[in-house]
Amino acid sequence: MLTLRFSAQDLARTRFGHSPLWEVVTSVEALKDPGGKPLHLGWARDTRAALPAVDLSLLFALVPIPTLYVPSFLTPVPQTESPSLAEELATLAATPAELVRADLARLTGPPNASLAAPVAELYRDPADGLARLADQIRAYWEVAIQPHWSRIQRLVEGEVLYRARSIARGGAAELFEALHPQVSWADDTLRVRHRNYEATRTLDGGRGLVLVPTVFVWPGVFSQSTPPRQPGLVYPPRGIAALWETPRDRAPDALAALLGRSRAGLLAELGSPASTTELAARTGMPAPTVSHHLTTLRAAGLAASHRTGRTVLYLRTPLGEALLNGG
């Protein structure tokens, strides 16, 4: 059990972030132990077949199974809302040698012959080892994550929008209480039920907690709370069961009879944020037709729009969710 005690300032500075490196690390775990993450079995099968014939031994050695600990330099808490992989790899490469060695020592205790050979080489020469690690992550990313990054981002964006609504309804208490079955909140204290970890920490300095929705962490949670690093909690976003679904009409027949097949189908697609262009590609409807139906769904209170840069994204409202699910 990890126990985190919050001050008012820590609560005020709690925020969201999405980390490409966290997706890499947790996806490696899913690839090495697909039985532990059955939701990603299809992805694991396809990725294993497509992995490049390059050395990934250091990356894989740093994510042991069972994954009780991953070196903290490989699992940064994002310092901005959505850093790029290049930005996180630059931070990784700049990790001081003493921090690299301290993190590696926690894998098996003091460095000795029990360290895997690629990890032992990283311990001996952190600068060269981190450069090799960054190259391996880039090669892995291009095959395992990049082809799916758009849909992963959309799911995470939908998660953040949903949690923002929960804060508006019930404040931080509702946010934390509904975050994950292993997470609970009471008396200004967040408790995370880890099976093999016990610690009590007070968030000091008003740094707050960074919540990091990550698709490949499903079904569990990870935490980062070792000083002096920024505390973070990594958890799976809502709607993850639909992550690998292929586009199809998922609207119930009764709802289609009420709204019309096209509008009901669009409502079914809005479990994660999507643009008019993306919805047109998914459904096969012309973009002007999609736009017309979305306007109607918005007017009925079943969908909401949110602008992200130059793109307008649409998402089901709680009323739309209830209607789709028969609630």
N, C-alpha and C positions, 0 to 999 in steps of 0.2 A: 504493500500500500504506500503510495506517495501522497503526502499531505502538504498542501500549499496554503499558507495563510496570507491573506490579502489585506493591504491597507486601502483606504479610500482612493489614494492616488494610483495604486496599482490597478484597481478596478477601472478607474477612469482611463488608464492607458492600455488596457487590454484591446487587442486588435487582431485582424486576420492577415494572413500572408500565405502565398503558395510557392512551394520550393521545387524546382526541377530536380535538384539533387535528392530530395526526399523521395520523389517518384522513382528515380533511378535505384536508390538503395532498397526501397521496399519492393520494387519489381524484381530485383535480383533475388530477394527472399522468395517471392512467388515463383520464380523460375526454378530455383533450387529445391523448393518444397511445395510443388503444386497441390499435393493432397491437403496441405494446411490452408490453402486459399482456393477452394474449388470454383469460386466465381470466375477466376482468371484462367481456368484450365485451357480453354480454347486459345486464348492469347499466348499462354506458355507454350503450347504445342507449336503454334505457328512461328513464334519467335525463336524457339530452339532450332527449328529447321532453317531459319533465315540468318542466324548469327554469322557474322563474318569470320573467315578463317584467320583471325588475328589473336594475339595473346590478350586474354582478359583475366589472367590468373590472379593479378593483384586485386582488382576490383572484387572478384568472387571470393577471394580469401578474407577480405575485410568484412564480409557479410556472412558470418557463420550460421549454421543450422544446428540446433535451435538458436534463434537470434535473441540472446539475452542482452547483448551489448554490441553496439556498432561505434567505432571511434568517432568522437564528437566532431573532429575536423571534417568528417565525411557527411555529417548530418547537421548542417548549419540551420539555425532558426533564421528565416528570411528577414533582412533588415528593412526591406521595402515591401510594398504590397505584392508585387509580382516580379521578382528579379528574373533576368534571363539566365539560361545555362552558362553563357559566356561570363556573366558577372559573378556567378557563384563559383565557377572554376577559377576565376582570377583570385577570389578570396581564398579558395582552397590552396592554390599554389603559393600564396603569401603566408601560410600558416607557419609560425616560428617553429624551428626544429625541436625546441624543448617541449612545446605543446604536442607535437606529433608523437614524440617518444613517450610522453606521459599518457596519452590516449592509448597507444599501442600496448603499453605495459598492463593496461586493464583487461586486455583480451585474454591473457593467460597468466597474469602475475608478472614478476620481473622478467625482462627479456632473457630468453635462454633457448636451448635447442628445440623446445616444443613449438616455437613460432614457425608458422609455415614459411618456406623459403622466400617467396615474394615479399612477405611481411617483414621478415628479418632483414632483407635488403633495404626496404623502406626505412627501417629503424636505423640502419648503419648510415644511410645517406638520404635524409628526408627531402632535400631540395630536388635531387635527381628522381627520387621515388615519386614525389608529388607530380612532377612533370609527366612521368610515365602513367601515373594513375589518371591524370586529366586526359591524356590521349586515349586511354582505354575507355573512359566514360564517354568521350565523344563518339568513338566507334560503336559502342553499345547503344547510345542514344539514337543514332541515325536509323538503327534497325528496330529497336525494341520500343521506343517511346515516340519519336518524331512523327511516324505515320498516324499516330492516335492522339497527338497533342491537342488538336483542335477540339475534339469531343471531350477530352479530359478537362480542358480549360472551361468549356461550356458548363460541364457538370459542377465544377468548383465555383464558377460565377453564380450559378443557380443556388448553390449551398449558401454562399455569403449573403445573397439577397434574401433567402428564406430566414437566415439567422438574424438579419437586420430587422425583419418584421417581428420576430419573436422578442427582440429587445424592445421594440416599440410597444408590444402588447404587455410584456411582463417583466421587463428589465433584465439585468444580468442573471437573476435567479432562474428565470425561465430559460435563458440561453444555456446555462450550465447544466441544469437538471435534465434537459432533453438532448444533450449533446451526444451521449453514448452510454450504453448500459454499464460500462465500467466507471463512469464518471458521476459524481454526486456533489451537491453543494449545500452547505449549512453553516450558519454562524461565521460568515466571512471566510470560510475555509473550503477549498476544493480538494476532493479526495479522488484519487485515481487508483483503481484496484489492479495493481501489477502482481502477477503470480510470484515472481522471484526477486522482488525489489522492495525495500523498506526504507523510507526516509521521510523526515519532516523538515520543511524549509519555510522560512518567512521571506516573502518577496520583498527585498529591501531596495531602497533607492528609487522607488516609484517607477520601475521599469515596466511593470505590468507583465502580462502573459500574452504570447503570440499563439493564436489558434491557427493550425496549419491543416486544412482539409487536403487529404492525400488519398487517391483512389486505391493504390496498391497496398496500403496499410490494412485494408479490410481483411478480416473482421475485427482486428484488435486495435489497440492504441499504443503509441510511443510517447515518451516524454523526454524533455531535455531540461534539466534543472540544476546541473552541477555548476557552482560558481567558478569563474566570474562570467560565464556565458549567459546570454539572454535566455530566460526560461521560455519554453514552448511546449505545446501539446499537439500531437499529430493524431488525427482521427479521420475516419472515412466519411465522405459527404453523403447526404441523403440522395436517394434515387440511384444509388450505385448498381442496383440490380438490373437497371436498364442500360448500363454502360455499353455492353457489347451487343445489344440487340440491333438487328438490321432494321432499317426503316420499313414499317408496315402499318396498316390500319389497326390500331389497338383499341378503338372505341367500341364500347358495348352497343349491341343492336338497338337497345331501347333508347340510348342517348342519340344514336344516329337518326332514329325516327323523330326525336324531339328537335334536334338542332339542324338536321340534314347531315348526310354522310361526310361531306367535305369539311364542314365546320367542326363536327365531332372528331374527325381524324386529325385536324390541326390542334384541337384542344389536347388530344392524346399525345401529340408530339411535343407539347410545351412543358414537359416535366423538367427540362433544363432550358436555359435561355437560348433562343435561336432567332436569327434574322429572317427577313422576308425571303431573301435569296436562298438561304440555307433550307428554309421550309419548302420553297418551290422545288429545289433539287431533291429533297426527300420524298415529297408527295407526288411529283410529276405535274402539279398544277402550274399554270402560268403565274408569274410573280404578281401581275395586277389582280388576279383572282385571289391569290393568297392575301394580298394587302386589303382587299375588300372584306374578306371574311374576318381578318384580324381586327379590322375597325369595328365590325359587328360584335365580336367577342369582347372587345374592350368596352364598348358601350353597354353591354350586358353585365359588366363586372366580372367576367370569367377569365380575362387575361389583362395583364398590365405590361406597359412598355418602359424600358430603361435605356437611356443613351449611354453608350460606352465609346468615347472618341467620336468617330464619324458614323458608327453603326448603331442602329436602334435594335435592341433585343426584346423579345416578347417571352413572357413566362406566365404560367397559370397562376391565378390568385387562389387564396384558400377556398373561395366559393367555387371556382372552377375545379379545384382538387376534389372537393366534396361531391360535386355533381358527377365527375368522372368515376369516382369510386362508389357511387351509390349511397353516399352519406348525407 
